[in-house]
Amino acid sequence: MGPGRWMSAAAGALALAVLPGALRLVPDSRPLERAAPWNVETAQAVPVALTAAPVSDAVPIAPPPAELTGELAPAVPPPALPFSGSRARGGVYALVVGIDDYPGSRSDLRSAVADADTIDAALNGFGVPAANRVVLRNGQARKPALVDAIRSLVSVAGPSSTVVLAYAGHVRKVDGDTEAIVAADGALLPDDELAALLAPAQAQRLWLLIASCYAGGFTEALGPGRILTAAADARSLAYESRSINGSYLVHHLVREGWLEGRAGRSVQEAFAYAQARMAEDGSEGRPVQMDYAGGPLVLGSGDPAAGRASSGAAAPAPASEPPPQSQPPPPTTTTTTQPQRQCLAGLICQRG
């Protein structure tokens, strides 16, 4: 290329460089596609530095891999099951399970045990006697011990009793219609098996609280007089936060709603409060509730918030009660008794 032609080309390039907008990349107006926060195949964290900054400190926890390997949580003997023997005439009987420590370390959780302790504290505040409450933590909740505890719970609850079964830990999506609780030893308790364990219960009311991913899929356990409160529907993930040391559902429903006195005393009122709060403050997740209790479910005559300083937050209006139902919903139904609210995007998932 001759000097004159070279100079002409260089001048042209310089002109392009200084022209307003020349060579400027056109910004892509499409929203960023968020990468999966966890690679299930390798159980290794996937970098998320290019995603939008989360509005909270939600911790990403993936559904556990198909096989959990590694050292098991110590097989601490479970507490004596006080609710054993002949069926009681009435009262509330509760089994609360929290599992952080799974085989190995890659699938361990951070606040499932804290959730269990929060729920137990609320039951205590409601006046449920210690003899009517059992809490299984970590290695106490290997599958054989968990199954025995559920059977004992069912065996003691008479026709005028209320049963509470609360679980915080991993749930695995086995297939499109099957969800399974993951016990502390990695063994699975599928939804149909859980339903079979609960089927003989003669209790007038039963509240099943599952603070986990896919929790809304445990509809096989439903029936007249029963409520399923789930941290997510059958296709969605649930979330927890380090700063609140708990799942968003238990934090808002139990800790704020009952222990801090911000919600009404019934399960329905507390759920309505939690659902609204999770939408308003950006807590990730969409809790669902399927209600066949036929009326307000209150767990005792005591006041969980007694003696605690009020936060000053106004309690929401009581939720309207659904009409009594005679049949449980289909296994895949994930409707709620309260209107669904949109939650804010941008947080990272938790409990799988």
Steps between C-alpha positions, in 0.01 A plus 500: 500500500646838397562775756213710370249216517628397847459855630149516357398173669646612833318829482176319429549272800576798721186675381290196586653484844407856588155507346228497768372149535747355251614150584288511814355166604123498500387398851293184522168595658407140572509396867794294613427129511594388847726198505410215728664580834615144549617222275316194627711257302825600668358668810735793434400863527450682169638856498223758511710817492334623180148472635314785660600570858262327740290719723570276796757246611310193384721192492495271196437137593426253223278194514733223612649261244344161443750338737632666812839363600724580791493488876155489656384729776561331836221259588400685813218307665170676431316639798257270670168515323271628775194477283477124505245258631123527487330766293451829682164670521617839381782750490775582252775250417798613293798345329752759376796398284802710398795360303810703414758220512477264202750234387821671399499879508406632156126470559493624859253774586544795734173571675265201489570421866444867584163476323409196708593682822295803395194285435543318831527833683169611349331174601631549852357852498164366390504287812571162339657297785856378463367146533303556178794628294791314345781670308736292283822675401759382247614144577191437711299512176644205311219333312424213745478743794295746294250234397469373859436854624225559242334171591514589869351842431213348304435232759433736790280764337136438575194625307496840674877555473707717269817364342790716381775357279760761406805429286797717401769343283556367151225374271590326176288507187495131406283537190219721372252380760722385785680703764696345785629622834873431531578358843828564683648175366415591140208256484180618337152526647279545191174690513286188458683327785453803723131503409471132593664568838256784571191321367409321829496829693168553676579860586232753422758740355844450347744774401785399271766774476785438255770767468676362195511497123211330318306482826168571333516158338418312821126513428466124536494559876200734481141429593211650695623691805854535367718793390822490301715812533795491260794729438463442125273327255572159351719646225688775683790555735490644849744738665683583821717786620805515722402830657164371622642153577198327355290436195293792384176311563573407862654841571192690384227254598628375835765739630342827387140387478473323834809551717504873424122529502461650153235258372180349627506181702366258238711316243297672228568850632871431548529367145320804356742724688807304385385494139446876498830574676699281261354690207548843655859472626641307207547168678547247224247219468129454458351307791178309445234369733231239437235523767239231573468574871151644462572790736775684688772272636646631828765288669427586864363746748833664584655805339834432323583869507444543875794672662660603172541864401264606226658598171237765442398351165127495438350154472325422171128456483386145582487275200163389374434135569440253215181297486521148646621239254405136490766375261876554489644674193658305213861401567641776279278785618695796639226757547488714811223630719648848475560704180844439351729807505792566272837485674800706395760333285873514555561272796676169505332178592525291808359195636474209259 
